């Protein structure tokens, strides 16, 4: 786990290590374009998981049935998705394939996997970005032309009124 290495090896505090872990985890969630919860909530979730691990580690010498059951439950939780999706992610996602991916990842055993980057979608997004930039430039040019025309007309009216 990135967080444990960061806390134990680098000697950084929990919050800084949790922020570093958040940045690395966020990269994986950004690929399928799944909306995530707020950073502060994700950092809190990472710290809570670490605190749970610490409490299990403190009592690891006790080999009671409860301790063993708690350790097994903790280990089993790593088989599940570390879910940082926004609580309304399924409603927010517009691409059906991404919705199905999130649903499959939330299932036990996490069926499926991420493939490479969707090149068609990336191309569409780049074309949209170029169109938006051209549109913005065109609007700005028209506004400047209109301002120039209005300034020239004001000047002409001032000269006429003299």
KAMO-V80430 format. One record per helix or strand. SS is the DSSP state (2 for helix, 1 for strand). FROM is the first residue (numbers start at 1). TO is the last residue. If there is no record, write none. Layout:
# KAMO-V80430
((SS FROM TO) (SS FROM TO))
This chain:
# KAMO-V80430
((2 2 10) (2 14 31) (1 36 36) (2 39 58) (2 65 77) (1 85 85) (2 89 92) (2 96 106) (2 119 161))
